[in-house]
Amino acid sequence: MFHKNIKIVIAALIVGFAGYQFVEGYIGNGIFLILLSLVFIFLYFRNEFILMAFLRMRKQDMEGTQRWLSRIKNPETALVTKQQGYYNYLHGIIYSQKNLTQAEKYFRKALKLGLNMDYDVAMAKLSLAGIAMQKRRKREATTLLQEAKKLDKNNMLTEQIKMMQQQMKRI
């Protein structure tokens, strides 16, 4: 919706006006404006289009996810580095069903830019391991699976990792 720098400027202006409201004696207005500025600060670190794309992804609506992601014009300048990572991560998930080469490119770029959650990094590495396995790169797939296993602290991906290790034994 707004460029990341505009969000910070809007938040600063709102905080400034809140200070003015405090000086004038309108404490309630000042508190409300401080809370309102927190929304813009939150949206600086969490892009609203990526949040909506994650909601669509949760409902298994890949077309809707793609639509929300396509609304981000120029992601290199409009997004913070971690947001760019999640932008590429979502594209990797979308393309993993269509084009494995594109999906691999997006997952590698997402890992390079960084992801906040260990679970997301583990999922990206697990997906890369699956792609490497389908392209008959067993050594790379094995190392990626081991890294994903280390990152999966809550054991949410253990079933997928075990299944992929069983498939690797057949290769």
C-alpha positions in Angstrom: 0.0 0.0 0.0 2.6 2.6 1.1 6.3 2.5 0.5 8.3 1.5 3.6 9.8 5.0 4.1 6.4 6.7 3.8 5.1 4.4 6.6 7.9 5.7 8.9 7.2 9.3 8.0 3.5 8.9 8.7 4.3 7.3 12.0 6.7 10.2 12.9 4.1 12.8 11.9 1.4 11.0 14.0 3.8 10.8 17.0 4.5 14.5 16.6 0.9 15.4 16.5 0.3 13.2 19.6 3.0 15.2 21.4 1.1 18.4 20.5 -2.1 16.9 21.8 -0.3 16.1 25.1 0.9 19.7 25.4 -2.5 21.0 24.7 -4.0 18.9 27.5 -5.8 16.3 25.3 -4.2 13.2 26.9 -6.8 10.8 25.5 -6.2 12.0 21.9 -2.5 11.8 22.4 -2.6 8.2 23.7 -4.9 7.2 20.8 -2.5 8.8 18.3 0.5 6.9 19.8 -1.4 3.7 19.4 -2.3 4.6 15.8 1.3 5.3 15.0 2.2 1.7 16.3 0.1 0.3 13.4 2.3 2.1 10.9 5.4 0.9 12.7 4.1 -2.6 12.7 3.4 -2.5 9.0 6.9 -1.2 8.3 8.3 -4.6 9.6 5.4 -6.7 8.4 4.2 -5.9 4.9 0.4 -6.0 4.6 0.4 -7.7 1.2 2.7 -10.5 2.5 0.4 -11.0 5.5 -2.6 -11.3 3.2 -0.7 -13.7 1.0 0.1 -15.9 4.1 -3.6 -15.9 4.9 -4.4 -17.1 1.4 -1.7 -19.7 1.6 -3.2 -21.0 4.9 -6.4 -21.6 3.0 -4.5 -23.4 0.2 -5.5 -20.8 -2.3 -2.4 -20.5 -4.5 -4.1 -18.2 -7.0 -5.1 -15.8 -4.3 -1.6 -15.9 -2.8 -0.2 -15.1 -6.3 -2.6 -12.2 -6.6 -1.6 -10.7 -3.3 2.1 -11.1 -4.1 1.6 -9.5 -7.5 0.4 -6.3 -5.9 3.9 -5.7 -4.6 5.6 -3.7 -7.2 9.4 -3.5 -7.1 10.0 -5.8 -4.0 13.7 -4.8 -3.8 12.9 -1.2 -2.9 9.4 -1.6 -1.3 10.3 -4.3 1.2 12.7 -4.7 4.1 15.3 -7.5 3.6 13.5 -10.1 5.7 10.2 -9.3 3.9 12.0 -9.9 0.6 13.0 -13.3 1.9 9.4 -14.2 2.7 8.3 -12.8 -0.7 10.7 -15.2 -2.4 9.7 -18.0 0.1 6.1 -17.7 -0.9 6.9 -17.6 -4.6 9.0 -20.8 -4.1 6.0 -22.5 -2.5 3.8 -21.5 -5.4 6.3 -22.5 -8.1 7.1 -25.8 -6.4 3.9 -27.1 -7.9 4.5 -25.7 -11.3 8.2 -25.3 -12.2 10.9 -26.9 -10.0 13.8 -24.8 -11.4 12.0 -21.6 -10.6 11.0 -22.9 -7.2 14.7 -23.7 -6.5 15.7 -20.3 -7.5 13.2 -18.6 -5.2 14.0 -20.8 -2.2 17.7 -20.2 -2.6 17.1 -16.4 -2.8 14.8 -16.6 0.3 17.5 -18.4 2.3 20.1 -15.9 1.1 18.0 -12.9 2.2 17.0 -14.6 5.4 13.8 -15.8 7.1 12.8 -15.0 10.7 11.5 -18.3 11.9 13.6 -21.5 12.1 10.6 -23.5 10.9 10.4 -21.5 7.7 14.2 -22.0 7.1 13.7 -25.7 7.7 10.7 -25.9 5.3 12.7 -24.1 2.6 15.6 -26.4 3.1 13.3 -29.4 3.0 11.8 -28.2 -0.2 15.2 -27.7 -1.7 16.2 -31.2 -0.6 13.1 -32.5 -2.4 14.0 -30.6 -5.6 17.6 -31.8 -5.4 16.4 -35.4 -4.9 14.2 -35.1 -8.0 17.1 -33.8 -10.0 19.2 -36.7 -8.8 21.6 -34.7 -6.6 21.7 -37.1 -3.7 24.6 -35.5 -1.8 23.1 -32.1 -1.8 19.7 -33.5 -0.8 21.3 -35.3 2.1 23.0 -32.2 3.5 19.9 -30.1 3.1 17.8 -32.8 4.9 20.3 -32.8 7.8 20.2 -29.0 8.1 16.4 -29.1 8.0 16.4 -31.8 10.7 18.6 -29.6 12.9 16.4 -26.5 12.4 13.1 -28.4 13.2 13.1 -27.9 16.9 9.4 -28.5 17.4 9.4 -31.8 15.4 6.8 -30.5 13.0 8.6 -31.8 9.9 9.8 -35.1 11.2 7.3 -37.1 9.2 8.3 -35.4 5.9 12.0 -35.7 6.7 11.6 -39.5 7.4 9.6 -40.0 4.3 12.2 -38.2 2.2 15.0 -40.2 3.8 13.1 -43.4 2.9 12.8 -42.2 -0.7 16.5 -41.3 -0.8 17.4 -44.9 0.1 15.7 -46.1 -3.1 17.8 -43.8 -5.3 
